[in-house]
């Protein structure tokens, strides 16, 4: 009776191998991964991260709304996912790369504007005309913001929050940094705080994205001669 109830191990092993290959990639190599495959993954990750960040920075610098708001970066993230699908990387790893690429694309617009203001910005004194928000505010997520006007009394359209502290009152003087080309909205300038590198916060996301691409491409490695023999049978 034990013979009739004994499961066939070979089909199950083939099924598990197929599922593992589909989800995580076949990784058909022994020992260390091939250097060429690692180089390909590193190149794919660097190009993907560079296009996501570069397109958004270019959009902020030249005033292209479709790029400066991160839409171009999302398109680059989709192209990166398509490339990994074409090399038949594991689906789970493709999903991880997509999440990292989208996060990088969403974080880049703010950093791109900071970079433009750091390179092309000029500091201008302004006068606070009204203050809104704060911990007790219903709207504004609890963050204070100030409406400001220049010395001639001309109001500046975007409200500023940096430098608009609890002690800020209408009539107080603030400093804002504005884009001389007018392509990036001005921001409040907190003179007491050090000005960090604009793109420094993106390094972690970019490094994670490159690492994910390397792992996905490396694990997509298949033995070409094995595939070729299987195709001729």
C-alpha positions as CSV (number, residue, x, y, z in Angstrom):
1,X,0.0,0.0,0.0
2,X,2.9,2.3,0.6
3,X,3.8,2.1,-3.0
4,X,0.4,3.5,-4.0
5,X,0.6,6.5,-1.6
6,X,4.2,7.4,-2.3
7,X,4.3,10.8,-4.0
8,X,6.4,11.3,-7.1
9,X,9.3,13.6,-6.1
10,X,10.5,14.5,-9.5
11,X,7.5,16.6,-10.7
12,X,7.4,18.4,-7.3
13,X,11.0,19.2,-7.5
14,X,10.7,20.6,-11.0
15,X,7.7,22.6,-9.9
16,X,9.5,24.1,-6.9
17,X,12.5,24.8,-9.0
18,X,10.4,26.6,-11.6
19,X,8.6,28.7,-8.9
20,X,11.8,29.6,-7.2
21,X,13.3,30.5,-10.6
22,X,10.3,32.6,-11.5
23,X,10.1,34.5,-8.2
24,X,13.8,34.9,-7.3
25,X,15.6,34.2,-10.5
26,X,17.4,31.0,-11.6
27,X,20.9,32.0,-10.5
28,X,22.4,29.0,-12.4
29,X,26.0,29.4,-11.2
30,X,28.1,27.8,-8.6
31,X,30.2,29.8,-6.1
32,X,30.7,33.5,-6.7
33,X,28.5,35.2,-9.2
34,X,30.0,35.9,-12.7
35,X,31.8,39.2,-12.8
36,X,30.3,40.1,-16.1
37,X,26.8,39.7,-14.6
38,X,27.7,41.8,-11.6
39,X,29.0,44.5,-13.9
40,X,25.8,44.4,-16.0
41,X,23.7,44.8,-12.9
42,X,25.8,47.6,-11.6
43,X,25.6,49.4,-15.0
44,X,21.8,48.9,-15.1
45,X,21.4,50.3,-11.6
46,X,23.6,53.3,-12.2
47,X,21.9,54.2,-15.5
48,X,18.5,53.8,-14.0
49,X,19.2,55.9,-10.9
50,X,21.1,58.4,-13.0
51,X,18.1,58.8,-15.4
52,X,15.6,59.2,-12.6
53,X,17.6,61.8,-10.8
54,X,19.0,63.5,-13.9
55,X,15.7,63.9,-15.6
56,X,14.1,65.6,-12.6
57,X,17.1,67.9,-12.0
58,X,17.1,68.9,-15.7
59,X,13.4,69.6,-15.4
60,X,13.9,71.8,-12.4
61,X,16.8,73.6,-14.0
62,X,15.1,74.3,-17.3
63,X,11.6,74.7,-15.9
64,X,9.9,71.7,-17.6
65,X,6.9,70.7,-15.4
66,X,6.6,67.2,-16.7
67,X,10.1,66.4,-15.5
68,X,10.6,68.7,-12.5
69,X,7.6,67.1,-10.7
70,X,9.0,63.6,-11.0
71,X,6.8,62.2,-13.8
72,X,9.9,61.7,-15.9
73,X,11.5,59.8,-13.1
74,X,8.5,57.5,-12.9
75,X,8.7,56.8,-16.6
76,X,12.4,55.9,-16.1
77,X,11.4,53.6,-13.2
78,X,8.9,51.8,-15.5
79,X,11.6,51.5,-18.2
80,X,14.0,49.9,-15.7
81,X,11.3,47.4,-14.6
82,X,10.7,46.6,-18.3
83,X,14.4,45.9,-18.8
84,X,14.5,43.5,-15.9
85,X,11.5,41.7,-17.3
86,X,13.2,41.3,-20.6
87,X,16.3,39.7,-18.9
88,X,13.8,37.5,-17.1
89,X,14.8,38.5,-13.6
90,X,12.9,37.2,-10.6
91,X,9.5,38.8,-10.1
92,X,10.0,39.5,-6.4
93,X,13.3,41.2,-7.1
94,X,11.7,43.2,-9.9
95,X,9.0,44.3,-7.4
96,X,11.7,45.4,-5.0
97,X,13.5,47.4,-7.6
98,X,10.3,49.1,-8.7
99,X,9.5,50.2,-5.2
100,X,13.0,51.6,-4.7
101,X,12.9,53.3,-8.1
102,X,9.5,54.9,-7.4
103,X,10.6,56.1,-3.9
104,X,13.7,57.7,-5.5
105,X,11.6,59.4,-8.2
106,X,9.2,60.8,-5.5
107,X,12.1,62.0,-3.3
108,X,14.0,63.7,-6.1
109,X,11.8,66.8,-7.0
110,X,12.4,68.4,-3.6
111,X,16.1,67.7,-3.8
112,X,16.3,69.0,-7.4
113,X,14.7,72.3,-6.4
114,X,17.2,72.6,-3.5
115,X,20.0,72.0,-5.9
116,X,18.8,74.7,-8.3
117,X,18.5,77.2,-5.4
118,X,21.9,76.3,-4.1
119,X,23.5,76.9,-7.5
120,X,21.4,79.7,-8.9
121,X,19.6,81.1,-5.9
122,X,19.9,84.6,-4.3
123,X,18.9,85.6,-0.8
124,X,16.3,88.4,-0.5
125,X,14.9,90.0,2.6
126,X,11.1,89.9,2.8
127,X,8.4,91.0,5.3
128,X,5.9,88.6,6.9
129,X,2.3,89.7,6.1
130,X,0.4,86.8,7.8
131,X,1.1,83.6,9.7
132,X,-1.0,80.4,9.5
133,X,-0.7,76.9,10.9
134,X,1.0,75.6,14.0
135,X,0.4,72.7,16.3
136,X,-3.2,73.7,17.0
137,X,-4.2,74.3,13.4
138,X,-6.9,72.2,11.8
139,X,-5.2,72.3,8.4
140,X,-1.6,72.6,7.3
141,X,-0.5,69.3,9.1
142,X,0.6,71.4,12.1
143,X,3.3,73.2,10.2
144,X,3.5,77.0,10.4
145,X,3.7,79.0,7.1
146,X,4.1,82.6,6.4
147,X,2.8,84.8,3.6
148,X,5.5,87.3,2.7
149,X,6.0,90.4,0.5
150,X,9.1,92.0,-0.8
151,X,10.3,95.5,0.2
152,X,8.1,97.1,-2.4
153,X,5.0,95.4,-1.0
154,X,4.6,92.9,-3.8
155,X,3.4,89.6,-2.3
156,X,5.3,86.5,-3.2
157,X,2.9,83.8,-4.3
158,X,4.2,80.6,-2.5
159,X,4.0,80.6,1.3
160,X,7.2,79.9,3.1
161,X,7.6,77.6,6.1
162,X,11.4,77.4,6.7
163,X,12.3,80.1,9.1
164,X,8.6,80.7,10.0
165,X,8.9,79.8,13.7
166,X,6.5,80.0,16.7
167,X,7.8,83.5,17.5
168,X,7.3,84.9,13.9
169,X,4.7,87.6,13.7
170,X,3.3,89.8,10.8
171,X,5.8,92.6,10.2
172,X,8.8,90.5,11.0
173,X,11.7,90.3,8.5
174,X,12.6,87.0,7.0
175,X,15.1,85.9,4.4
176,X,14.1,83.8,1.4
177,X,16.2,82.3,-1.4
178,X,14.8,82.7,-4.9
179,X,15.8,81.4,-8.3
180,X,17.2,84.2,-10.5
181,X,15.7,82.5,-13.5
182,X,12.3,82.2,-11.9
183,X,11.9,78.5,-12.6
184,X,11.9,77.3,-9.0
185,X,9.6,78.8,-6.3
186,X,11.4,80.7,-3.5
187,X,11.9,79.2,-0.1
188,X,12.4,80.5,3.4
189,X,16.0,80.5,4.6
190,X,16.8,79.6,8.2
191,X,20.1,81.4,8.7
192,X,20.7,79.5,12.0
193,X,20.7,76.1,10.3
194,X,23.5,74.8,8.2
195,X,22.6,74.2,4.5
196,X,23.0,70.5,3.7
197,X,24.1,69.1,0.4
198,X,20.9,69.1,-1.8
199,X,21.3,65.6,-3.2
200,X,22.7,64.0,-0.1
201,X,19.4,62.5,1.0
202,X,19.1,60.7,-2.3
203,X,22.3,58.7,-1.9
204,X,20.7,56.1,0.3
205,X,17.8,55.5,-2.1
206,X,20.1,55.4,-5.1
207,X,22.5,53.0,-3.4
208,X,19.6,50.7,-2.5
209,X,18.3,50.8,-6.1
210,X,21.7,49.9,-7.6
211,X,22.1,47.1,-5.1
212,X,18.6,45.7,-6.0
213,X,19.5,45.9,-9.7
214,X,22.8,44.0,-9.2
215,X,21.0,41.2,-7.3
216,X,18.2,41.0,-9.8
217,X,20.5,40.8,-12.8
218,X,22.9,38.4,-11.1
219,X,20.1,36.0,-10.2
220,X,18.7,36.2,-13.7
221,X,21.8,34.3,-15.0
222,X,21.0,31.2,-17.0
223,X,23.4,28.7,-18.5
224,X,23.2,29.4,-22.2
225,X,24.4,26.0,-23.3
226,X,21.8,24.2,-21.1
227,X,19.1,26.4,-22.6
228,X,20.4,25.7,-26.1
229,X,20.5,21.9,-25.6
230,X,17.0,22.0,-24.2
231,X,15.7,23.9,-27.2
232,X,17.2,21.4,-29.7
233,X,15.6,18.4,-28.0
